[in-house]
Amino acid sequence: MLAGAAVFWSMAGLTFWIGAGVVCPHGTCRVLELDRQLLGTLNALQQPWLDAILTAATWLGSIIVLLPFAIALAWRSRRRGQLGAALLLPIAVGGAWLLAHTGKLLAVRPRPDLYPALIAMPADLSFPSAHAMQITAFALAWVLAAGSRPGWTRVIAAAVIILTVALSRLYLQVHFPSDVAIGVIAAAAWVIGLKLFLGARA
């Protein structure tokens, strides 16, 4: 289990390293063609009702929303005697926040400026997307906390919320698609490794 955790954590680190090398080779950041095309497509699809929905939905990936919620669920799991689940959720979310902001130092990538942002542009760096990492960490930890048989309803709900928050960051023009994709992959590797580690420590 510990070896498995180390493998997945190494995958998370490697994802950051490779991703940073692709988007900012030799310290000079660039806009990938796929990033440009996807942001252009989403800009063309903007509608007032979508603006409102995705502006609200993007808050689901915020640390100020997710961490208190994760702690509340952890407290409930602890009261039920589920120590592993109680530890998994808050550590997954808090760790994803820390990893995201550490990862930003690898690329030092500015936020996109191809099209006007629909919300106030965050002051921190673009790569990777902290919102995408945090919601992926929360949703995946919530699924894994349910044990070996979480149920399709839980799995589908987790996938929908991850996709919604990820899409919102792109639609609102505050992240490049590559920021979001790297964030999701790295967060998934981080949480799976954490689950294996906590299983080994139980």
FIDRENZA-716066 format. One line per field, with one value per residue: x, y, z of N, C-alpha, C in turn. Coordinates in Angstrom, 2 decimals. Each point is the difference from the previous one (the first is absolute). Layout:
N
n_u <- c(X / ...)
n_v <- c(Y / ...)
n_w <- c(Z / ...)
ca_u <- c(X / ...)
ca_v <- c(Y / ...)
ca_w <- c(Z / ...)
c_u <- c(X / ...)
c_v <- c(Y / ...)
c_w <- c(Z / ...)
# end
This chain:
202
n_u <- c(0.82 / 1.05 / 0.43 / -1.24 / -0.06 / 1.22 / -0.49 / -1.17 / 0.66 / 0.81 / -1.11 / -0.47 / 1.15 / 0.03 / -1.29 / 0.29 / 1.02 / -0.66 / -1.10 / 0.78 / 0.65 / -1.23 / -0.58 / 1.09 / 0.29 / 1.06 / -1.06 / -0.30 / -1.05 / -0.83 / -0.77 / -0.38 / 0.11 / 0.05 / 0.84 / 0.63 / -0.08 / 0.27 / 0.91 / 0.40 / -0.10 / 0.54 / 0.89 / -0.01 / 0.04 / 0.62 / -0.79 / -0.86 / -0.84 / 0.87 / 0.13 / -1.29 / -0.33 / 0.89 / -0.43 / -1.21 / 0.02 / 0.70 / -0.90 / -0.56 / 0.91 / -0.60 / 1.19 / -0.55 / -0.41 / 1.01 / 0.92 / -0.84 / -0.42 / 1.27 / 0.23 / -1.11 / 0.29 / 1.22 / -0.59 / -0.86 / 1.01 / 0.63 / -1.15 / 0.07 / 1.14 / -0.18 / 1.04 / 0.10 / -1.33 / 0.03 / 1.06 / -0.58 / -1.23 / 0.23 / 0.69 / -0.94 / -0.96 / 0.42 / 0.30 / -1.17 / -0.50 / 0.68 / -0.34 / -1.22 / 0.09 / 0.44 / -0.93 / -0.69 / 0.86 / -0.45 / -1.18 / -0.52 / -1.11 / -0.01 / -1.02 / -0.98 / 0.35 / -0.39 / -0.84 / -0.96 / 0.51 / -0.85 / 1.09 / 0.18 / 1.04 / 0.14 / 0.54 / -0.26 / 0.95 / 0.16 / 1.25 / -0.66 / -1.17 / 0.03 / -0.94 / 0.62 / 1.14 / -0.49 / -0.75 / 1.06 / 0.82 / -0.88 / -0.35 / 1.28 / 0.40 / -1.03 / 0.37 / 1.30 / -0.50 / -0.75 / 1.29 / 0.04 / -1.17 / 0.48 / -0.33 / -0.76 / -0.97 / 0.78 / 0.33 / -1.25 / -0.47 / 0.99 / -0.24 / -1.29 / 0.24 / 0.85 / -0.78 / -0.98 / 0.73 / 0.50 / -1.20 / -0.42 / 1.14 / -0.36 / -1.26 / 0.39 / 0.82 / 0.05 / -0.14 / 1.19 / -0.49 / 1.23 / -0.30 / -1.19 / 0.41 / 1.09 / -0.81 / -0.88 / 0.95 / 0.63 / -1.18 / -0.37 / 1.20 / -0.10 / -1.28 / 0.25 / 1.09 / -0.76 / -0.95 / 0.99 / 0.50 / -1.20 / -0.21 / 1.21 / -0.40 / -1.12)
n_v <- c(-1.21 / 0.00 / -1.11 / -0.46 / 0.45 / -0.49 / -1.06 / 0.06 / 0.19 / -0.97 / -0.67 / 0.40 / -0.25 / -1.16 / -0.07 / 0.53 / -0.83 / -1.04 / 0.24 / 0.30 / -1.10 / -0.47 / 0.55 / -0.24 / -0.44 / -0.39 / -0.06 / -0.28 / 0.57 / -0.91 / 0.34 / -1.17 / -0.59 / -1.13 / 0.63 / 0.49 / -1.18 / -0.65 / 0.89 / -0.06 / -1.31 / -0.04 / 0.85 / -0.74 / -0.89 / 1.08 / -0.23 / 0.99 / -0.95 / -0.29 / 1.29 / 0.12 / -1.06 / 0.26 / 1.25 / -0.50 / -0.83 / 1.01 / 0.54 / -1.01 / 0.61 / 0.96 / 0.27 / 1.22 / -0.66 / -0.54 / 0.77 / 1.01 / -0.19 / -0.09 / 1.04 / 0.56 / -0.43 / 0.49 / 1.05 / -0.01 / -0.17 / 0.94 / 0.66 / -0.40 / 0.43 / 0.82 / -0.40 / -1.03 / -0.06 / 0.04 / -0.75 / -0.85 / 0.40 / 0.39 / -1.13 / -0.66 / 0.72 / -0.06 / -1.28 / -0.10 / 0.74 / -0.69 / -1.14 / 0.49 / 0.58 / -1.18 / -0.68 / 1.04 / -0.35 / -1.14 / 0.48 / 0.59 / -0.66 / 1.07 / 0.67 / -0.68 / 0.57 / -1.17 / -0.16 / 0.92 / 0.07 / -0.95 / -0.26 / 0.51 / 0.36 / -1.27 / 0.36 / -1.28 / -0.91 / -0.32 / -0.47 / -1.07 / -0.43 / 0.89 / 0.71 / -0.28 / 0.31 / 1.07 / 0.28 / -0.28 / 0.63 / 0.99 / 0.09 / -0.16 / 0.83 / 0.74 / -0.29 / 0.22 / 1.04 / -0.23 / -0.30 / -1.31 / 0.30 / 1.09 / -0.77 / -0.30 / 0.19 / -0.50 / -1.02 / -0.11 / 0.15 / -0.80 / -0.81 / 0.15 / -0.07 / -1.00 / -0.58 / 0.23 / -0.27 / -1.10 / -0.26 / 0.26 / -0.60 / -0.84 / -0.26 / 0.13 / -0.74 / -0.78 / -1.04 / -0.49 / -0.66 / 0.28 / 1.18 / -0.08 / -0.42 / 0.76 / 0.97 / -0.41 / -0.19 / 1.11 / 0.61 / -0.63 / 0.23 / 1.25 / 0.02 / -0.62 / 0.74 / 1.05 / -0.46 / -0.29 / 1.21 / 0.60 / -0.74 / 0.35 / 1.22 / -0.48)
n_w <- c(0.00 / 0.84 / -0.60 / 0.07 / 1.26 / 0.17 / -0.63 / 0.62 / 1.13 / -0.40 / -0.32 / 1.17 / 0.61 / -0.63 / 0.32 / 1.19 / 0.14 / -0.52 / 0.72 / 1.03 / -0.34 / -0.13 / 1.06 / 0.70 / -1.23 / 0.71 / 0.80 / -1.25 / 0.57 / -0.44 / -1.04 / 0.49 / -1.18 / 0.71 / 0.83 / -1.05 / -0.59 / 1.11 / 0.36 / -1.25 / 0.02 / 1.23 / -0.47 / -1.11 / 0.98 / 0.42 / 1.04 / 0.20 / -0.41 / -0.98 / -0.27 / 0.27 / -0.73 / -0.94 / 0.12 / 0.20 / -1.04 / -0.47 / 0.83 / -0.66 / -0.75 / 0.69 / 0.49 / -0.09 / -1.06 / -0.66 / 0.53 / 0.27 / -1.25 / -0.40 / 0.79 / -0.46 / -1.23 / 0.25 / 0.56 / -1.02 / -0.86 / 0.69 / 0.05 / -1.28 / 0.47 / -1.04 / 0.69 / -0.85 / -0.07 / 1.32 / -0.12 / -0.85 / 0.32 / 1.25 / 0.17 / -0.67 / 0.56 / 1.26 / -0.23 / -0.61 / 0.98 / 0.91 / -0.59 / -0.14 / 1.19 / 0.36 / -0.70 / 0.44 / 0.95 / -0.52 / -0.34 / 1.07 / -0.28 / -0.78 / 0.51 / -0.60 / -1.14 / -0.54 / 1.02 / 0.12 / 1.21 / 0.37 / 0.72 / 1.21 / -0.72 / 0.40 / 1.15 / 0.28 / -0.12 / -1.28 / -0.01 / 0.50 / -0.40 / 1.01 / -0.63 / -1.15 / 0.59 / 0.56 / -1.08 / -0.76 / 0.84 / 0.13 / -1.28 / -0.36 / 0.95 / -0.38 / -1.24 / 0.17 / 0.66 / -1.07 / -0.20 / -0.08 / 0.56 / -0.60 / -1.03 / -1.06 / 0.89 / 0.94 / -0.77 / -0.48 / 1.24 / 0.40 / -1.02 / 0.24 / 1.30 / -0.24 / -0.91 / 0.87 / 1.07 / -0.57 / -0.50 / 1.22 / 0.35 / -0.96 / 0.25 / 1.25 / -0.77 / 1.10 / -0.83 / -0.35 / -1.04 / -0.40 / 0.56 / -0.57 / -1.20 / 0.11 / 0.40 / -0.90 / -0.92 / 0.34 / 0.09 / -1.11 / -0.51 / 0.43 / -0.35 / -1.14 / -0.13 / 0.33 / -0.81 / -0.86 / 0.21 / 0.04 / -1.09 / -0.39 / 0.39 / -0.56)
ca_u <- c(-0.82 / 0.87 / 0.66 / -1.02 / -0.19 / 1.16 / -0.12 / -1.00 / 0.49 / 1.02 / -0.74 / -0.49 / 1.14 / 0.43 / -1.01 / 0.35 / 1.29 / -0.18 / -0.93 / 0.70 / 0.94 / -0.74 / -0.64 / 1.01 / 1.33 / 1.17 / -0.41 / -0.81 / -1.34 / -0.62 / -1.39 / -0.11 / -1.05 / -1.24 / -0.49 / -0.54 / -1.22 / -1.07 / -0.45 / -0.75 / -1.31 / -0.82 / -0.34 / -1.07 / -1.21 / -0.48 / -1.38 / -0.22 / -0.43 / 1.18 / 0.89 / -0.48 / 0.13 / 1.39 / 0.60 / -0.36 / 0.55 / 1.45 / 0.27 / 0.05 / 1.39 / 0.77 / 0.45 / -0.79 / -1.22 / 0.26 / 0.66 / -0.98 / -0.89 / 0.76 / 0.15 / -1.31 / -0.19 / 0.97 / -0.53 / -1.09 / 0.61 / 0.67 / -1.04 / -0.44 / 1.12 / 0.72 / 1.17 / 0.67 / -0.77 / 0.10 / 1.31 / 0.20 / -0.60 / 0.67 / 1.40 / -0.02 / -0.29 / 1.07 / 1.21 / -0.16 / 0.24 / 1.43 / 0.68 / -0.31 / 0.74 / 1.41 / 0.17 / 0.00 / 1.36 / 0.78 / -0.17 / -0.19 / -0.77 / -1.04 / -1.38 / -0.31 / -0.52 / -0.48 / -1.36 / -0.30 / -0.47 / -1.36 / 0.07 / 1.27 / 1.10 / 0.75 / 1.30 / 1.11 / 0.41 / -1.01 / 0.28 / -1.23 / -1.24 / -0.25 / -1.41 / -0.14 / 0.65 / -0.74 / -1.27 / 0.33 / 0.41 / -1.17 / -0.96 / 0.58 / 0.10 / -1.37 / -0.29 / 0.84 / -0.37 / -1.16 / 0.44 / 0.23 / -1.22 / -0.61 / -1.28 / 0.09 / -0.52 / 1.09 / 1.05 / -0.48 / -0.07 / 1.37 / 0.47 / -0.72 / 0.45 / 1.37 / -0.10 / -0.65 / 0.95 / 1.07 / -0.54 / -0.24 / 1.26 / 0.30 / -1.07 / 0.20 / 1.24 / 1.02 / 1.02 / 0.18 / -0.38 / 1.12 / 0.06 / -1.06 / 0.28 / 1.11 / -0.50 / -0.86 / 0.83 / 0.87 / -0.82 / -0.43 / 1.16 / 0.23 / -1.02 / 0.15 / 1.16 / -0.37 / -0.87 / 0.86 / 0.82 / -0.83 / -0.33 / 1.17 / 0.22 / -1.14)
ca_v <- c(1.21 / 1.17 / 0.09 / 0.48 / 1.44 / 0.70 / 0.00 / 0.98 / 1.35 / 0.30 / 0.32 / 1.37 / 0.89 / -0.10 / 0.71 / 1.42 / 0.28 / -0.09 / 1.05 / 1.28 / 0.01 / 0.16 / 1.32 / 1.05 / -0.57 / 0.87 / 1.17 / 0.92 / -0.58 / 0.13 / -0.45 / -1.16 / 0.17 / -0.56 / 1.00 / 1.12 / -0.41 / -0.28 / 1.26 / 0.72 / -0.64 / 0.32 / 1.43 / 0.14 / -0.62 / 0.72 / 0.46 / 0.52 / -1.02 / -0.83 / 0.83 / -0.03 / -1.36 / -0.41 / 0.89 / -0.58 / -1.35 / 0.01 / 0.08 / -1.35 / -0.43 / 0.90 / -0.59 / 0.51 / -0.80 / -1.43 / -0.45 / -0.16 / -1.11 / -1.23 / -0.18 / -0.40 / -1.41 / -0.77 / -0.08 / -0.99 / -1.32 / -0.35 / -0.39 / -1.33 / -0.93 / -0.17 / 0.87 / 0.20 / 0.98 / 1.28 / 0.58 / 0.13 / 1.17 / 1.29 / -0.05 / 0.04 / 1.36 / 0.90 / -0.36 / 0.46 / 1.45 / 0.22 / -0.47 / 0.91 / 1.25 / -0.35 / -0.25 / 1.26 / 0.52 / -0.70 / 0.57 / 1.46 / 0.30 / 1.03 / -0.35 / 0.27 / 1.33 / -0.05 / 0.54 / 0.60 / -0.90 / 0.32 / 0.31 / 0.64 / -0.93 / -0.30 / 0.66 / -0.95 / -0.51 / -0.78 / -1.44 / -0.63 / 0.55 / -0.44 / -0.41 / -1.34 / -0.95 / -0.12 / -0.70 / -1.38 / -0.64 / -0.18 / -0.95 / -1.33 / -0.46 / -0.33 / -1.31 / -1.03 / -0.14 / -0.89 / -1.39 / -0.66 / 0.07 / 1.30 / 0.17 / 0.80 / 1.36 / 0.79 / 0.14 / 0.93 / 1.33 / 0.50 / 0.33 / 1.18 / 1.21 / 0.29 / 0.55 / 1.30 / 1.00 / 0.11 / 0.77 / 1.38 / 0.75 / 0.30 / 0.87 / 1.33 / 0.52 / 0.27 / -1.06 / -0.74 / -1.41 / -0.79 / 0.19 / -0.81 / -1.42 / -0.40 / 0.04 / -1.17 / -1.21 / 0.02 / -0.18 / -1.40 / -0.80 / 0.34 / -0.60 / -1.46 / -0.28 / 0.24 / -1.11 / -1.16 / 0.27 / -0.11 / -1.41 / -0.68 / 0.46 / -0.39)
ca_w <- c(0.00 / 0.04 / -1.31 / -0.94 / 0.26 / -0.54 / -1.46 / -0.42 / 0.32 / -1.02 / -1.22 / 0.15 / -0.20 / -1.39 / -0.78 / 0.12 / -0.63 / -1.45 / -0.41 / 0.03 / -1.12 / -1.25 / -0.12 / 0.18 / -0.27 / 0.20 / 0.75 / -0.81 / -0.11 / -1.32 / -0.10 / -0.87 / -1.00 / 0.54 / 0.96 / -0.76 / -0.68 / 0.97 / 0.60 / -1.03 / -0.14 / 1.17 / -0.07 / -0.98 / 0.54 / 1.19 / 0.09 / 1.35 / 0.95 / 0.28 / 0.83 / 1.39 / 0.54 / 0.18 / 1.00 / 1.29 / 0.12 / 0.20 / 1.44 / 0.57 / 0.04 / 0.87 / 1.26 / 1.12 / 0.01 / 0.09 / 1.22 / 1.09 / -0.31 / 0.21 / 1.45 / 0.51 / -0.36 / 0.78 / 1.36 / -0.03 / -0.16 / 1.27 / 0.95 / -0.39 / 0.19 / -1.27 / 0.16 / -1.29 / -0.78 / 0.69 / -0.32 / -1.44 / -0.63 / 0.21 / -0.44 / -1.47 / -0.46 / 0.44 / -0.74 / -1.39 / 0.01 / 0.17 / -1.20 / -1.11 / 0.13 / -0.18 / -1.42 / -0.74 / -0.02 / -1.02 / -1.34 / 0.10 / -1.22 / 0.17 / -0.34 / -1.41 / -0.35 / -1.37 / -0.01 / 1.30 / 1.06 / 0.44 / 1.43 / 0.33 / -0.22 / 1.22 / 0.03 / -0.02 / -1.31 / -0.72 / -0.10 / -0.48 / 0.55 / 1.37 / 0.10 / -0.59 / 0.90 / 1.27 / -0.18 / -0.33 / 1.25 / 0.85 / -0.57 / -0.03 / 1.39 / 0.42 / -0.59 / 0.63 / 1.41 / 0.09 / -0.01 / -1.28 / -0.80 / 0.27 / -0.67 / -1.22 / 0.22 / 0.56 / -1.02 / -1.03 / 0.60 / 0.11 / -1.35 / -0.47 / 0.70 / -0.47 / -1.35 / 0.04 / 0.50 / -0.99 / -1.12 / 0.42 / -0.01 / -1.40 / -0.51 / 0.58 / -0.59 / 1.03 / -0.10 / -1.23 / 0.14 / 0.50 / 1.45 / 0.62 / -0.22 / 0.87 / 1.37 / 0.24 / 0.00 / 1.18 / 1.21 / 0.06 / 0.44 / 1.41 / 0.88 / -0.02 / 0.84 / 1.40 / 0.41 / 0.23 / 1.19 / 1.19 / 0.14 / 0.55 / 1.39 / 0.83)
c_u <- c(0.86 / 0.72 / -0.98 / -0.25 / 1.15 / -0.05 / -0.97 / 0.43 / 1.10 / -0.66 / -0.54 / 1.12 / 0.47 / -0.97 / 0.26 / 1.24 / -0.11 / -0.90 / 0.66 / 0.98 / -0.69 / -0.53 / 0.99 / 1.40 / 1.10 / -0.39 / -0.81 / -1.36 / -0.61 / -1.45 / -0.03 / -1.16 / -1.34 / -0.61 / -0.72 / -1.35 / -1.15 / -0.50 / -0.78 / -1.40 / -0.92 / -0.38 / -1.18 / -1.33 / -0.62 / -1.42 / -0.25 / -0.39 / 1.14 / 1.00 / -0.39 / 0.21 / 1.45 / 0.76 / -0.32 / 0.69 / 1.49 / 0.37 / 0.05 / 1.43 / 0.87 / 0.38 / -0.84 / -1.36 / 0.32 / 0.61 / -0.95 / -0.95 / 0.69 / 0.17 / -1.32 / -0.28 / 0.95 / -0.49 / -1.12 / 0.56 / 0.67 / -1.01 / -0.54 / 1.11 / 0.80 / 1.22 / 0.69 / -0.69 / 0.11 / 1.32 / 0.13 / -0.49 / 0.74 / 1.46 / 0.08 / -0.19 / 1.11 / 1.30 / -0.06 / 0.24 / 1.49 / 0.79 / -0.23 / 0.85 / 1.50 / 0.30 / 0.05 / 1.41 / 0.86 / -0.06 / -0.03 / -0.73 / -1.04 / -1.38 / -0.27 / -0.53 / -0.48 / -1.37 / -0.28 / -0.51 / -1.37 / -0.09 / 1.32 / 1.13 / 0.74 / 1.43 / 1.17 / 0.25 / -1.01 / 0.18 / 0.47 / -1.23 / -0.23 / -1.44 / -0.19 / 0.62 / -0.84 / -1.31 / 0.24 / 0.38 / -1.20 / -0.91 / 0.55 / 0.15 / -1.38 / -0.42 / 0.79 / -0.34 / -1.17 / 0.40 / 0.10 / -1.23 / -0.73 / -1.37 / 0.12 / -0.49 / 1.09 / 1.08 / -0.42 / -0.08 / 1.38 / 0.52 / -0.65 / 0.52 / 1.42 / -0.06 / -0.61 / 0.96 / 1.13 / -0.45 / -0.18 / 1.27 / 0.39 / -1.02 / 0.18 / 1.30 / 1.05 / 1.08 / 0.09 / -0.47 / 1.13 / 0.19 / -0.97 / 0.29 / 1.11 / -0.47 / -0.83 / 0.84 / 0.86 / -0.79 / -0.47 / 1.13 / 0.28 / -0.99 / 0.09 / 1.20 / -0.31 / -0.87 / 0.82 / 0.83 / -0.81 / -0.46 / 1.14 / 0.21 / -1.11 / 0.31)
c_v <- c(1.27 / 0.20 / 0.52 / 1.49 / 0.80 / 0.08 / 1.08 / 1.43 / 0.43 / 0.37 / 1.44 / 1.00 / 0.01 / 0.73 / 1.51 / 0.34 / -0.03 / 1.11 / 1.37 / 0.12 / 0.21 / 1.43 / 1.15 / -0.57 / 1.03 / 1.32 / 1.04 / -0.61 / 0.29 / -0.45 / -1.17 / 0.20 / -0.56 / 0.93 / 1.13 / -0.36 / -0.21 / 1.29 / 0.84 / -0.56 / 0.36 / 1.48 / 0.22 / -0.54 / 0.79 / 0.50 / 0.49 / -1.08 / -0.96 / 0.75 / -0.13 / -1.37 / -0.33 / 0.94 / -0.51 / -1.34 / 0.01 / 0.08 / -1.36 / -0.53 / 0.84 / -0.68 / 0.48 / -0.68 / -1.46 / -0.43 / -0.09 / -1.17 / -1.33 / -0.29 / -0.45 / -1.47 / -0.90 / -0.20 / -1.04 / -1.42 / -0.46 / -0.46 / -1.40 / -1.05 / -0.26 / 0.93 / 0.27 / 1.04 / 1.38 / 0.70 / 0.34 / 1.31 / 1.31 / 0.01 / 0.07 / 1.42 / 0.97 / -0.27 / 0.46 / 1.51 / 0.29 / -0.40 / 0.95 / 1.26 / -0.22 / -0.21 / 1.27 / 0.60 / -0.66 / 0.71 / 1.53 / 0.50 / 1.08 / -0.54 / 0.31 / 1.41 / 0.04 / 0.66 / 0.60 / -1.05 / 0.46 / 0.26 / 0.72 / -1.03 / -0.26 / 0.54 / -0.99 / -0.52 / -1.00 / -1.51 / -0.56 / 0.68 / -0.55 / -0.46 / -1.42 / -1.05 / -0.23 / -0.76 / -1.46 / -0.76 / -0.28 / -1.11 / -1.42 / -0.57 / -0.40 / -1.36 / -1.10 / -0.23 / -0.96 / -1.47 / -0.57 / 0.04 / 1.31 / 0.20 / 0.95 / 1.41 / 0.92 / 0.27 / 1.02 / 1.42 / 0.63 / 0.44 / 1.29 / 1.27 / 0.37 / 0.66 / 1.40 / 1.09 / 0.20 / 0.85 / 1.46 / 0.83 / 0.41 / 0.99 / 1.43 / 0.65 / 0.36 / -1.07 / -0.49 / -1.44 / -0.88 / 0.16 / -0.94 / -1.49 / -0.50 / -0.03 / -1.22 / -1.27 / -0.06 / -0.23 / -1.43 / -0.90 / 0.25 / -0.72 / -1.52 / -0.41 / 0.18 / -1.12 / -1.24 / 0.17 / -0.17 / -1.44 / -0.77 / 0.36 / -0.47 / -1.23)
c_w <- c(0.00 / -1.33 / -1.05 / 0.17 / -0.59 / -1.52 / -0.46 / 0.32 / -0.98 / -1.32 / 0.05 / -0.24 / -1.44 / -0.93 / 0.03 / -0.84 / -1.52 / -0.51 / -0.03 / -1.16 / -1.33 / -0.15 / 0.14 / -0.24 / 0.17 / 0.69 / -0.76 / -0.26 / -1.37 / 0.09 / -0.97 / -0.97 / 0.49 / 1.03 / -0.73 / -0.63 / 0.98 / 0.66 / -1.02 / -0.19 / 1.16 / 0.03 / -0.95 / 0.51 / 1.15 / -0.17 / 1.42 / 1.02 / 0.34 / 0.87 / 1.47 / 0.63 / 0.30 / 0.92 / 1.40 / 0.22 / 0.31 / 1.47 / 0.66 / 0.07 / 0.91 / 1.31 / 1.17 / 0.08 / 0.32 / 1.33 / 1.19 / -0.24 / 0.23 / 1.49 / 0.62 / -0.31 / 0.78 / 1.43 / 0.07 / -0.13 / 1.29 / 1.04 / -0.30 / 0.16 / -1.25 / -0.02 / -1.33 / -0.85 / 0.63 / -0.31 / -1.48 / -0.56 / 0.27 / -0.45 / -1.52 / -0.50 / 0.39 / -0.74 / -1.44 / -0.10 / 0.09 / -1.24 / -1.18 / 0.08 / -0.03 / -1.48 / -0.83 / -0.11 / -1.08 / -1.35 / 0.01 / -1.26 / 0.27 / -0.37 / -1.47 / -0.21 / -1.45 / -0.14 / 1.37 / 1.00 / 0.47 / 1.49 / 0.24 / -0.14 / 1.31 / -0.07 / -0.12 / -1.42 / -0.55 / 0.10 / 1.33 / 0.60 / 1.40 / 0.17 / -0.55 / 0.91 / 1.25 / -0.16 / -0.36 / 1.26 / 0.89 / -0.53 / -0.01 / 1.41 / 0.53 / -0.55 / 0.71 / 1.46 / 0.20 / -0.02 / -1.40 / -0.92 / 0.26 / -0.63 / -1.18 / 0.19 / 0.52 / -1.04 / -1.06 / 0.55 / 0.10 / -1.36 / -0.51 / 0.67 / -0.42 / -1.37 / -0.01 / 0.47 / -1.01 / -1.19 / 0.39 / -0.05 / -1.42 / -0.57 / 0.50 / -0.44 / 1.05 / 0.02 / -1.43 / 0.20 / 0.54 / 1.50 / 0.71 / -0.14 / 0.91 / 1.45 / 0.35 / 0.12 / 1.26 / 1.28 / 0.14 / 0.50 / 1.48 / 0.91 / 0.02 / 0.86 / 1.47 / 0.53 / 0.30 / 1.26 / 1.27 / 0.23 / 0.63 / 1.46 / 0.92 / 0.83)
# end
